[in-house]
Amino acid sequence: MQRAAFGLATVAAGMLREAGSVYGSRVVLLVGVGDNGGDALFAGALLAGRGVTVHAVLVDPARAHVGGLSALRDAGGRVVAGSSVESVLDRADLIVDGLLGIGGRGGLRGAFAEAAAAARNSGAPILAVDLPSGIDADTGEVAGAAVRADVTVTFGTHKPGLFVDPGAGHAGIVELVDIGLEFPASVEPVIENLGEEDVRELLPAPSHSSHKYSRGVVGLAVGSERYPGAALLATGAALRSGVGAVRYSGPVDVVGSYPEVIMGGGHVQAWVVGSGLGQDDESVRRLLNVLSTDVPVVVDADGLRLLPRKALERSAPTILTPHAGEAAALLDVPAEQIEGQRLESVRRLADSYDATVLLKGANTLIASPNSPIRVNTHASPVLATAGSGDVLAGIIGGLLAGGLSPLDAASVGAYLHGATGLLAARSGPVAAGDLVATLPLAWHNIRG
């Protein structure tokens, strides 16, 4: 607890310093029950020792951490109640959320919900202890009132709920504090988050003996007369995904923009189907032709809407790339259920369709049957633009053709897509074509 409190106080002091000064600032602790409240109280004592005015609001005084409360009082901190609470919150420079810990289930209720609402209404920045109160630590689900933090200091290891929406949207910036926990090597993570080094190791790289066919050929059955842009965007991304060649099968003249493309069918290592496909009989024919092949397939957009609502009977792997609305249709549930239960939803999709599933969102989730779920947090809101998904599909298809497993292709593709968005945003508003143009630079930066 002392390690946790020291780490929490260090982050709190950093936030106060950035806002002006540590000495003379005002911090309010929202203290619940158990160790989470204890962490907040001990951290408050450390801050009081640095000249911070610290007030503690005890939501359940009878169950407040005795040792932490004693330490705070010994350091000069004060406990407030009744009408004084609103006054100290209105004057706070920082509020520390120590209401509930990782054992909390369901949304905040009663006095806990009232304290969270008062903190939000104060306008002061909020620092959460271990995770924002009201968030499910294991799933990220928010089943009622919850704290929305600016920064979360989490202890020992990252909790899944900090990286899975909607909980991730309540966590703000996440800081990990090492408190000396050790985990057996046999323990499997619930979720994995690939970093730049992981992606660098997975990116396919040509060798001295490589030729265009050994580097992989990806086929694209995307776009239509109504949606030609999808074909151009997916093709541009696929050409920059590390493959040796791209084949295009469809009605759009992509060669005018990309003379490198081989028109028509032929031998490929992977297919991408669905982006801008349409939903008429010809679209169904194109989809079924691709699904009948014995190579890995990425199914996106219109292709998802045309899929049979059952497990895919294919001999080769399949990657599905739905957003919440498409995922809802695939599972025959409301879209709100997908958004509220993203971790469970992506698992259900992967198991139901026997496929690797990339569930798009602010934090994208990637699941394969019998594997830990991966989350991509390396992204930017600028990716929420028309055609962005077509670019992502082209990237994933190319990586799949280049030899990556479906789980790795989807994970690395999401990371590259996010990195490209972050780079493109430096120049101003981003359109999907900017992502295609910036992709080589993102690739280069990761390669180092």
Secondary structure, 3 states (H helix, E strand, C coil): CHHHHHHHHHHHHHHHHHHCCCCCCEEEEEECCHHHHHHHHHHHHHHHCCCCEEEEEECCHHHCCHHHHHHHHHCCCEEECCCHHHHHHHCCCEEEEECCCCCCCCCECHHHHHHHHHHHHHCCCEEEECCCCCECCCCCCECCECCCCCEEEEECCCCHHHCCCCCHHHHCEEEEECCCCCCCCCCCCCEECCCHHHHHHHCCCCCCCCCCCCCCEEEEECCCCCCHHHHHHHHHHHHCCCCCEEEECCCCCCCCCCCCCEECCCCCCEEEECCCCCCCHHHHHHHHHHHCCCCCEEECCHHHHHCCCCCCCCCCCEEECCCHHHHHHHHCCCHHHHHHCHHHHHHHHHHHHCCEEEECCCCEEEECCCCCEEEECCCCHHHCCCCHHHHHHHHHHHHHHCCCCHHHHHHHHHHHHHHHHHHHHHHCCCCHHHHHHHHHHHHHHHHC
